[in-house]
Amino acid sequence: MYYAHTKEGVDKDEWQLLDDHLIGVAEFASEFSAVFGGSDWGELAGKFHDYGKFKADFQKKLHSNSNARVDHKSIGARLLSDKLGQAGKLLSFCIAGHHGGLPDSINSPLGESLDDILEKAEPYMESVPEISSKLAPAELPFTPTSAFQLSFFTRMLFSALVDADFLDTERFMDSKKFSMREAGPSLEVLNERLNERISKFKPDTHINKLRCEILDHCLESADLNPGLFSLTVPTGGGKTLTSMAFALKHALKYGMRRIIYVIPYTSIIEQNSRVFKDIFPPGSVVEHHSNFDDSKLKDEEEIPCADLKHRLACENWDAPIVVTTNVQFFESLFAAKPSRCRKLHNLAGSVVILDEAQMLPVEYLKPCMRALEELVENYNSSVVLCTATQPALQKSENFTDGLEIAAELAPDPDRMHKEFKRTELQDKGVLSLDEVAQEICGAEQGLCIVNTRARAAELFSKIKDESGAVHLSALMCPAHRSEVLTNIRARLAAGKPCRIVSTQLIEAGVDVSFPVVIRELAGLDSIAQAAGRCNREGELAGMGQVTVFEPAEGLAGHFRQAAGNAQNTLRLYSEDSFSPEAMHHFFADTYWLKSDQLDKKNVLEDLNSPHGQWDFRTAAKKFRLIENEMVPIIVKYNDKAEKLLRDLVFTDFPATILRKLQQFTVQVYTHQFAALNDMGAIEIVDESYAVLVDENLYDFEAGLSVPENISNDNFIV
């Protein structure tokens, strides 16, 4: 008999038979791949992924309970590569990478290449059972028009295989854990709950009438055939629930399986998730973000049932609604590691909502667009580009790399822009920070948004003694920011002085409204988002006042290009700087005129070889939306945080405590973390979790103080 897995403390007759494992993985992989027409491919990958375990060396390893490493991936990869030609090449990538990750094709500096792995199998080919020489190749479920489509298909097959392998192994090794996996409430139930909520919306004001009109139009559009849609809703137009209402109705109409809601910032995920969790039943919404890598934790038996189910769903996105970040979503689409790719097959047959689509990173725009196109064209998905300032991503004569947008879901965006117009923009030109401080102090209630944490801290220091002065940035832990925003809303409602200096984190989805907003020069989309915090409900008798300025002290390098494009647009469209025409001009400058910058690292080149010489690992290394790694530091913000930290020190099972401590963390760059550690400002608990011990470095007005000599001025939020 041949075995796949042993289990500690059980007799040999209870070990998992290799044939059982190969069949189990093949069945799972076939099921997962069937959603995109790849059932036969998934079955082949599953049947041969562990074929190398038939080797005598591997069986000896199991029987002797040895920790010796015995290659078992190369033989299955080699067999299919030899017998199935080009189809076998695609499958061999998947099998060769099912533990270590998708490899590069040849001569890789990043570990074994596919050629290396296939060559390694040569001495052992006679030592495993023969397979039929008539092994039938699977047929592609689509007619490819580019090599990128084939490399993308390979990654989706890889996802189906590695998730299948994880699940079948878990079913044998830990049946209790496996039994806790469940898909959550049906989309029918979720749609009913959302309809109950939106039925209570009342068109009792001009703005609310417009919101209802947009919602109704989107719901009517949900019967449109699956495709790539735009949803251009002015700030304050209710796009969060409107886009979800469209997605649920559209998914039910076309038999889609889940909604993936993609957000630009981790800092606003919890806010959007709270909106959804307030509507939908428990187990409906998975937030895939974490300030900690809880995959390394081993205390699953001690995790409360709901938390464990959430954690399991994060592994492969098997949930009705997944709320995640641009970074998690797009980096996974170009990842090579099994743990990052495992979820990808569950994007097939889904509705993907990209909230604030203008935040797509310019230097990675082409790879992002090609991946979105693939999901729509060949994986039975629909994509909604949802924003107040729709980027000029549509294909045209001037922008042949653009996307084929099937339809705009909002009613008459030009008219909606005019109807929602609640502000006037004034360009003040160059101002020193002292002059900006005077502008803030001159407003009883005003919001000033600047580009970097360092500038926000410097500007706040100039107004901190004014009545109602408040600072807001991501150097505050989430619990602190939440309290500050609650206080801001209360002061605004009571008509009290309220003078805010913030980074741009307040621009994305934070529901506040000021009569005056001042914005440091940045991209026009950012300025428009800032304007969305001014006269948001049309509560003023006249127009809200939005001012933009260029700092005499200079712009941070990261913002100069977008700010220059914005200045050009502001000069040409001074009458209505946020009009659809103005936005179109700004994004045309940003995208069309810089087509050579839209795949700055040539990621697509690594995945577009017509001969299948794809470098998956190299592409994954290049595709990093955040170049600099960030590290969480736990802050003893209040009594609750201190109690959780005391519990963390003494528990053997930290997962649940760490989840609660996410409300008390601040993210810093690795070089900043190292400097704080060298200063003795942080303590590493249990060799894993950093805690701020120098409490003088956390200010209840400004958050964490990062010493000036290690500050990174490009840290934007």
C-alpha positions in Angstrom: 0.0 0.0 0.0 1.1 3.6 -0.7 0.3 6.4 1.7 -0.1 10.1 1.4 -0.2 11.3 5.0 0.3 9.8 8.5 -1.3 11.1 11.7 0.4 11.2 15.1 -0.9 8.6 17.5 -2.8 6.4 15.1 -2.1 3.0 13.6 -0.9 2.5 10.1 -4.3 1.3 9.0 -5.7 4.7 9.7 -3.1 6.6 7.6 -4.4 8.3 4.5 -4.0 6.1 1.4 -2.2 7.9 -1.5 -5.0 6.9 -4.0 -7.6 8.3 -1.6 -5.7 11.6 -1.4 -5.2 11.9 -5.2 -8.8 11.2 -5.8 -10.0 13.6 -3.1 -7.8 16.4 -4.4 -8.8 15.7 -8.0 -12.5 15.9 -7.0 -12.1 19.2 -5.2 -9.9 20.7 -7.9 -12.3 19.6 -10.6 -15.2 21.2 -8.7 -13.3 24.5 -8.2 -12.1 24.7 -11.8 -15.5 23.9 -13.2 -16.7 27.5 -12.5 -14.4 28.7 -15.2 -14.7 25.7 -17.5 -11.6 24.0 -16.3 -13.0 20.9 -14.6 -10.9 18.4 -16.6 -7.8 20.4 -16.0 -8.4 20.5 -12.3 -9.0 16.8 -12.2 -5.7 16.1 -14.0 -3.7 18.4 -11.7 -5.3 16.8 -8.6 -4.6 13.2 -9.8 -0.9 13.8 -10.5 0.1 16.5 -8.0 1.5 14.0 -5.5 2.4 11.2 -7.9 6.0 11.4 -6.6 4.8 10.0 -3.3 4.8 6.5 -5.0 8.6 6.7 -4.8 10.1 4.2 -2.4 12.1 7.0 -0.7 9.0 8.8 0.2 7.2 5.8 1.5 10.3 5.0 3.6 10.2 8.5 5.0 6.6 8.0 6.2 7.2 4.5 7.7 10.3 5.7 9.6 8.6 8.9 10.7 11.6 10.8 9.3 11.9 14.5 8.8 14.1 14.1 5.7 13.0 16.1 2.7 12.0 13.9 -0.2 10.9 15.6 -3.5 7.5 14.4 -4.5 6.4 17.2 -6.8 8.7 16.8 -9.8 7.4 13.4 -11.1 3.8 14.4 -11.6 4.9 17.6 -13.2 7.3 15.7 -15.5 4.8 13.0 -16.5 2.2 15.5 -17.6 4.7 17.7 -19.3 6.0 14.7 -21.3 2.7 13.3 -22.3 0.4 16.3 -22.8 2.6 18.8 -24.7 1.6 22.5 -24.1 -1.3 21.5 -21.9 1.1 19.5 -19.8 3.4 22.5 -19.5 0.6 24.5 -18.0 -0.2 21.7 -15.5 3.4 21.1 -14.7 3.7 24.7 -13.4 0.9 24.0 -11.0 2.2 20.7 -9.8 5.8 21.8 -9.5 4.7 24.8 -7.4 2.0 23.3 -5.2 4.2 23.5 -2.1 6.9 26.1 -2.8 4.9 28.4 -5.1 4.7 28.9 -8.9 8.2 28.8 -10.2 9.9 30.8 -13.0 10.3 28.9 -16.2 14.1 28.8 -16.6 17.3 30.1 -15.0 15.7 31.7 -12.0 17.6 33.6 -9.3 14.6 33.1 -7.0 14.9 29.4 -6.4 14.3 26.3 -8.5 13.0 26.9 -12.0 10.4 24.7 -13.7 13.2 23.3 -15.9 15.2 22.4 -12.7 12.2 20.7 -11.1 11.4 18.7 -14.3 15.0 17.6 -14.7 15.1 16.4 -11.1 12.5 13.8 -11.9 14.6 12.0 -14.5 16.2 9.3 -12.3 12.9 8.3 -10.7 10.5 8.1 -13.7 10.7 4.2 -13.7 10.0 4.0 -10.0 6.3 5.1 -10.1 3.2 3.4 -11.6 2.9 3.8 -15.4 0.1 5.9 -16.7 -1.8 5.4 -19.9 0.0 6.5 -23.0 -3.4 7.6 -24.3 -3.9 10.1 -21.5 -6.2 12.7 -23.1 -5.3 16.3 -22.9 -7.9 18.7 -21.6 -9.2 21.4 -23.9 -9.0 25.1 -23.1 -12.4 26.5 -22.1 -11.7 29.6 -24.2 -9.7 30.5 -27.4 -6.7 32.5 -26.1 -5.8 35.7 -27.9 -2.6 36.3 -25.8 -0.1 34.4 -23.8 -1.0 36.3 -20.8 -4.4 34.7 -20.8 -2.7 31.3 -20.7 -0.5 32.3 -17.8 -3.5 33.7 -16.0 -5.4 30.4 -16.6 -2.4 28.6 -15.1 -2.5 30.6 -12.0 -6.2 30.0 -11.6 -5.7 26.3 -12.0 -2.9 26.5 -9.5 -5.3 28.2 -7.1 -7.8 25.4 -7.5 -5.1 22.8 -6.9 -3.5 24.2 -3.8 -6.9 24.9 -2.2 -8.0 21.4 -3.0 -4.8 20.0 -1.6 -5.1 22.0 1.6 -8.7 21.0 2.1 -8.3 17.3 1.4 -5.3 17.1 3.7 -7.2 19.1 6.4 -10.2 16.7 6.0 -7.9 13.8 7.0 -5.7 15.5 9.5 -8.3 17.6 11.3 -11.8 16.6 10.5 -13.2 18.9 13.2 -11.6 22.0 11.7 -12.7 20.9 8.2 -16.3 20.5 9.4 -16.3 24.2 10.6 -15.9 25.5 7.1 -19.2 26.7 5.8 -20.2 29.1 3.0 -22.4 31.3 5.1 -25.9 32.6 4.4 -27.2 32.4 0.8 -27.2 35.5 -1.5 -31.0 35.2 -1.5 -31.0 35.9 2.3 -28.5 38.7 1.9 -30.6 40.3 -0.8 -33.7 40.1 1.3 -32.0 41.8 4.2 -30.6 44.6 2.0 -34.0 45.2 0.4 -35.5 45.5 3.9 -33.0 48.2 4.7 -33.3 50.2 1.4 -37.1 50.1 1.6 -36.8 52.5 4.5 -35.0 55.1 2.5 -37.1 58.2 2.1 -36.7 60.9 -0.6 -37.4 63.6 1.9 -34.6 66.0 0.8 -33.2 67.0 -2.6 -30.0 64.9 -1.9 -32.1 61.9 -0.7 -34.2 62.1 -3.8 -31.1 61.9 -6.0 -29.8 59.0 -3.9 -33.0 57.1 -4.4 -32.9 57.8 -8.2 -29.4 56.4 -8.4 -30.3 53.3 -6.4 -33.4 52.6 -8.5 -31.4 53.0 -11.8 -28.7 50.6 -10.5 -31.2 48.0 -9.6 -32.8 48.2 -13.0 -29.3 47.8 -14.6 -28.7 44.6 -12.6 -30.3 42.6 -15.4 -27.6 43.6 -17.9 -25.4 40.8 -19.1 -22.3 40.2 -17.0 -19.4 42.6 -17.9 -17.3 45.4 -16.8 -19.3 48.3 -15.5 -18.7 51.8 -14.2 -20.7 53.4 -11.4 -20.0 57.1 -11.2 -21.8 58.4 -8.1 -20.9 61.9 -6.7 -19.5 61.9 -3.2 -22.4 61.5 -0.7 -24.5 59.7 -3.3 -24.8 56.5 -1.4 -22.5 54.4 -3.6 -21.6 51.9 -0.9 -25.1 50.4 -0.5 -26.1 51.2 -4.1 -23.2 49.1 -5.5 -23.9 46.3 -3.1 -27.6 46.3 -4.1 -26.6 46.1 -7.7 -24.1 43.3 -7.0 -26.5 41.1 -5.1 -29.3 41.4 -7.6 -26.9 40.9 -10.5 -25.3 37.9 -8.8 -28.7 36.2 -8.3 -29.7 36.9 -11.8 -26.6 35.2 -13.3 -25.9 32.5 -10.7 -22.8 34.1 -9.3 -21.5 33.0 -6.0 -20.2 36.0 -3.9 -19.4 39.7 -3.8 -15.8 40.9 -3.5 -15.7 44.5 -2.2 -12.3 46.0 -2.7 -11.3 49.2 -0.8 -8.1 51.2 -1.1 -7.2 51.6 2.6 -7.1 49.3 5.5 -8.1 52.2 7.6 -11.6 52.3 6.2 -12.3 48.5 5.8 -13.7 48.2 9.3 -16.0 51.2 8.7 -17.5 49.7 5.5 -17.6 46.2 7.1 -19.7 47.7 10.0 -22.2 49.0 7.5 -22.6 45.6 5.9 -22.6 43.7 9.2 -25.3 45.9 10.5 -27.5 44.7 7.6 -26.5 41.1 6.9 -26.7 38.1 9.3 -23.7 36.8 11.1 -21.2 34.8 9.0 -22.0 36.9 5.9 -19.0 39.2 5.8 -15.3 38.3 5.9 -12.9 41.2 6.3 -9.6 40.0 4.9 -7.2 42.4 6.5 -5.0 41.9 9.6 -2.3 43.8 11.4 -0.9 40.5 12.4 -0.1 37.3 10.4 -2.3 35.0 12.3 -1.6 32.1 10.0 1.4 31.4 12.3 -0.8 30.9 15.3 -1.6 27.4 16.4 -4.3 27.9 19.0 -7.3 27.0 16.9 -8.9 24.9 19.6 -9.1 28.0 21.8 -10.5 30.4 19.2 -14.2 31.1 19.6 -16.2 29.3 16.9 -17.2 32.5 15.0 -13.6 33.8 15.0 -12.3 30.5 13.7 -14.9 30.3 10.9 -13.9 33.9 9.9 -10.2 32.9 9.9 -10.9 29.8 7.8 -12.9 31.8 5.3 -10.0 34.3 5.0 -7.8 31.5 3.7 -9.8 30.9 0.5 -12.5 33.6 0.5 -15.3 31.0 0.7 -17.9 33.5 2.0 -20.8 35.4 0.5 -19.2 38.8 1.0 -15.5 39.5 1.2 -14.2 43.0 2.1 -10.6 43.4 1.3 -7.9 45.9 0.1 -6.5 46.8 -3.2 -3.2 45.5 -2.0 -4.6 42.1 -1.0 -6.7 41.8 -4.1 -4.3 42.7 -6.8 -1.1 41.3 -5.2 -2.9 38.0 -4.9 -3.8 38.1 -8.6 0.0 38.2 -9.4 1.2 36.1 -6.5 3.2 32.9 -6.6 2.9 31.5 -3.1 0.2 28.9 -2.5 -1.2 30.7 0.6 -1.7 33.9 -1.5 -3.1 32.2 -4.6 -5.4 29.8 -2.7 -8.3 32.2 -2.8 -8.1 33.1 -6.5 -10.4 30.4 -7.9 -13.2 31.9 -5.8 -13.0 35.1 -7.8 -14.5 33.2 -10.7 -18.3 33.6 -10.7 -18.2 36.7 -8.5 -19.1 40.3 -8.6 -16.1 42.4 -7.9 -16.7 46.0 -6.7 -13.7 48.3 -6.8 -14.5 51.1 -4.5 -12.6 54.4 -5.2 -11.4 52.9 -8.5 -9.3 56.1 -9.1 -6.9 54.8 -6.5 -5.6 52.1 -8.8 -1.8 52.6 -8.9 -0.7 54.2 -12.1 2.6 52.3 -12.3 0.8 48.9 -12.1 -2.3 50.0 -14.1 -1.8 47.8 -17.2 -1.4 44.5 -15.2 -4.4 45.4 -13.0 -6.6 46.2 -16.1 -5.5 43.0 -17.9 -6.4 40.9 -14.8 -9.8 42.6 -14.4 -10.5 41.9 -18.1 -9.6 38.3 -17.7 -12.0 37.8 -14.8 -14.8 39.3 -16.9 -14.0 37.6 -20.2 -13.1 34.1 -19.1 -14.1 33.6 -15.5 -17.8 34.4 -15.4 -17.4 37.5 -13.2 -18.6 41.0 -13.4 -16.5 44.0 -12.2 -17.9 47.4 -11.1 -15.5 50.4 -11.1 -17.2 52.4 -8.4 -16.1 56.0 -7.7 -17.1 59.6 -7.4 -14.4 60.6 -9.9 -14.4 58.0 -12.6 -10.9 57.6 -14.0 -10.6 57.7 -17.8 -9.9 53.9 -18.1 -12.3 53.3 -21.0 -10.7 52.1 -24.2 -10.6 54.8 -26.9 -8.5 55.9 -29.9 -6.2 57.8 -27.5 -6.1 55.0 -24.9 -6.0 51.6 -26.7 -4.8 49.9 -23.5 -8.1 50.9 -21.7 -11.0 48.7 -20.7 -14.2 47.9 -22.6 -16.8 49.3 -20.3 -20.1 47.6 -20.9 -22.3 50.2 -19.3 -22.5 53.1 -16.8 -24.8 52.0 -14.0 -25.6 55.5 -12.7 -28.3 57.7 -14.4 -26.8 60.5 -16.5 -23.5 61.3 -14.6 -23.3 64.8 -16.1 -26.7 65.7 -14.7 -26.0 64.0 -11.3 -22.8 66.1 -11.0 -24.7 69.3 -11.5 -27.5 68.2 -9.1 -25.0 67.2 -6.4 -22.9 70.4 -6.8 -22.6 71.8 -3.3 -19.2 73.5 -3.3 -17.1 76.1 -5.0 -13.4 75.7 -5.5 -10.8 78.5 -5.1 -7.1 78.1 -6.0 -5.1 80.2 -3.5 -1.8 79.4 -5.2 1.3 79.2 -3.1 0.9 79.5 0.7 3.3 79.0 3.5 2.2 76.7 6.3 1.8 79.8 8.6 -0.6 81.2 6.0 -2.5 77.9 5.9 -2.7 77.9 9.6 -4.3 81.4 9.5 -6.8 80.1 6.9 -7.8 77.3 9.3 -8.0 79.6 12.3 -10.2 82.0 10.3 -12.9 79.3 9.9 -15.1 78.5 12.9 -15.5 75.0 11.5 -13.0 73.9 8.9 -11.1 70.8 7.6 -7.6 71.0 6.3 -6.2 67.9 4.5 -2.5 67.6 3.7 -0.6 64.9 1.9 1.7 63.4 4.6 1.8 62.6 8.2 4.8 64.8 8.8 3.1 67.8 7.3 -0.1 67.2 9.2 1.8 67.1 12.5 3.7 70.3 11.6 0.6 72.2 10.6 -1.3 71.0 13.6 1.4 72.3 15.9 0.7 75.8 14.6 -3.1 75.7 15.5 -3.2 73.3 18.4 -4.1 76.1 20.9 -7.1 77.2 18.9 -10.6 76.3 20.1 -11.7 72.9 18.7 -8.3 72.1 17.1 -8.1 68.4 16.3 -5.4 66.3 14.6 -6.2 63.1 12.6 -3.8 60.6 11.0 -3.0 57.0 10.7 -0.3 57.5 13.4 -3.3 57.2 15.7 -4.6 53.7 16.4 -8.0 52.8 15.1 -9.7 53.1 18.5 -8.2 56.6 18.9 -9.3 57.7 15.4 -12.8 56.4 16.0 -13.1 58.4 19.2 -11.7 61.5 17.5 -14.2 61.2 14.6 -17.1 60.8 17.1 -16.0 64.0 18.9 -15.7 65.8 15.5 -19.2 64.8 14.5 -20.6 65.9 17.9 -18.9 69.3 17.7 -20.1 69.9 14.1 -23.7 68.9 15.1 -23.6 71.3 18.1 -22.2 74.2 16.0 -19.1 74.3 18.2 -15.7 75.4 16.9 -14.1 72.5 15.0 -10.7 73.0 13.2 -9.3 69.7 11.9 -5.9 68.9 10.4 -5.9 65.5 8.7 -4.1 63.3 6.3 -6.0 62.0 3.3 -7.4 59.1 5.3 -10.5 61.3 6.0 -11.2 61.5 2.2 -12.2 57.9 1.6 -15.7 57.0 3.0 -15.6 59.1 6.2 -19.0 60.7 6.6 -18.4 64.2 7.9 -19.5 67.6 6.6 -17.7 71.0 7.0 -18.6 74.4 5.6 -15.0 75.0 4.7 -12.4 72.6 3.4 -8.8 73.4 2.6 -6.7 70.9 0.6 -3.0 70.8 -0.1 -2.4 70.4 -3.9 -2.6 66.8 -5.0 -4.3 64.8 -7.8 -7.6 66.3 -8.8 -9.4 63.1 -7.7 -8.0 63.6 -4.2 -9.1 67.3 -4.2 -12.6 66.1 -5.3 -12.7 63.6 -2.5 -11.8 66.3 0.0 -14.6 68.5 -1.4 -16.9 65.6 -0.6 -16.4 66.4 3.1 -17.8 69.9 2.5 -21.5 70.7 2.6 -22.1 67.0 2.1 -25.8 67.0 2.7 -26.4 70.4 1.0 -27.1 71.8 4.5 -25.7 75.2 3.8 -27.8 78.0 2.3 -25.2 78.6 -0.3 -22.2 76.7 -1.6 -19.5 75.2 0.6 -16.0 76.7 0.2 -13.2 74.5 -0.9 -9.7 76.0 -1.1 -6.6 74.4 -2.7 -3.0 75.6 -2.0 0.5 74.7 -3.1 2.8 74.7 0.0 5.7 77.1 -0.2 7.7 74.4 1.6 7.2 72.2 -1.4 5.3 69.0 -2.2 6.4 65.5 -1.3 7.9 63.8 -4.3 5.2 61.1 -4.5 2.6 63.8 -5.2 4.3 66.1 -7.7 3.2 64.5 -10.9 -0.4 64.2 -10.0 -0.4 67.7 -8.5 1.1 69.1 -11.8 -1.7 67.3 -13.8 -4.3 68.8 -11.4 -2.9 72.3 -11.8 -3.1 72.0 -15.6 -6.7 70.9 -15.3 -7.7 73.6 -12.8 -6.4 76.3 -15.2 -8.5 74.9 -18.1 -11.6 74.1 -16.1 -11.8 76.9 -13.6 -15.5 77.3 -13.9 -16.3 73.8 -12.8 -13.1 72.0 -11.7 -14.9 68.7 -10.7 -17.0 68.4 -13.8 -16.9 65.0 -15.7 -15.0 66.8 -18.5 -12.4 68.2 -16.1 -12.0 64.7 -14.5 -11.7 63.1 -17.9 -8.9 65.6 -18.8 -7.0 65.0 -15.5 -7.1 61.2 -15.9 -6.2 61.4 -19.6 -3.1 63.3 -18.6 -2.4 60.7 -15.9 -3.0 57.6 -18.1 -3.0 58.3 -21.8 0.1 60.5 -22.0 2.1 58.1 -19.8 1.3 54.8 -21.4 5.0 53.8 -21.0 4.6 54.2 -17.2 1.5 52.0 -16.7 3.5 48.8 -16.3 6.7 50.4 -15.0 8.3 47.2 -13.8 7.3 45.2 -16.9 5.3 42.7 -15.0 3.3 41.6 -18.0 6.5 40.9 -19.9 7.2 38.1 -17.4 3.8 36.5 -18.0 3.4 37.0 -21.7 5.9 34.6 -23.4 4.2 32.9 -26.3 6.3 29.8 -25.6 5.1 29.4 -22.0 8.4 30.6 -20.5 6.6 32.5 -17.8 8.3 33.8 -14.7 5.7 33.7 -12.0 8.0 34.2 -9.1 9.8 37.2 -10.7 6.4 38.8 -11.5 5.2 38.3 -8.0 8.3 39.9 -6.6 7.9 42.9 -8.9 4.2 43.4 -8.2 4.2 45.1 -4.8 1.7 47.9 -4.5 3.3 48.9 -1.2 7.1 48.9 -1.8 8.1 49.3 1.8 6.9 46.7 4.3 5.0 47.9 7.3 5.0 46.5 10.8 2.3 46.9 13.5 3.1 48.3 17.0 0.6 47.8 19.8 -0.2 50.9 21.8 -1.4 51.0 25.4 -4.1 53.4 24.4 -6.6 52.8 27.2 -7.5 50.4 30.1 -8.9 47.9 27.6 -5.7 47.8 25.6 -3.6 47.4 28.8 -5.8 44.5 30.0 -5.6 42.8 26.6 -1.8 43.1 26.7 -1.6 41.6 30.2 -3.7 38.7 29.0 -1.5 38.3 25.9 1.6 37.9 28.0 0.2 35.0 30.0 -2.0 33.2 27.4 -0.8 30.2 25.4 -3.6 31.0 22.9 -3.2 34.6 21.6 -5.3 34.6 18.4 -8.5 36.0 19.8 -6.6 38.6 21.9 -4.6 39.7 18.9 -7.8 40.2 16.9 -9.1 42.6 19.6 -5.8 44.4 19.8 -6.0 45.4 16.1 -8.0 48.4 17.4 -4.9 49.5 19.3 -2.1 49.2 16.6 -0.2 51.7 14.5 1.6 50.7 11.3 5.1 52.0 10.7 7.7 51.3 8.0 10.3 48.6 8.8 13.2 51.2 9.1 11.1 53.3 11.5 10.3 50.1 13.5 14.0 49.3 13.7 14.9 52.8 14.9 12.2 52.7 17.6 13.5 49.3 18.6 17.1 50.6 18.8 15.8 53.5 21.0 14.3 50.9 23.4 10.9 52.4 22.7 9.3 49.0 21.9 9.3 45.6 23.5 8.8 42.4 21.6 6.4 40.1 23.4 6.7 36.4 22.9 9.2 37.1 20.1 6.3 38.1 17.9 4.3 41.2 19.0 5.7 44.7 19.3 4.4 46.9 22.1 5.2 50.5 22.6 6.7 50.9 26.1 7.9 54.5 25.8 4.5 56.0 26.4 5.8 59.5 25.9 6.0 58.7 22.2 2.2 58.3 22.0 0.4 61.7 22.2 -3.4 61.8 22.7 -3.6 64.7 20.2 -1.3 63.5 17.5 -0.8 59.7 18.0 2.6 58.0 17.7 5.5 60.3 17.4 8.1 59.0 14.9 11.4 60.8 15.5 12.1 63.3 12.8 15.3 61.6 11.6 13.5 58.4 10.8 10.3 60.0 9.4 9.2 59.1 5.9 7.6 62.1 4.3 6.0 59.9 1.6 4.0 58.1 4.2 0.7 59.6 3.0 -1.9 58.6 5.6 
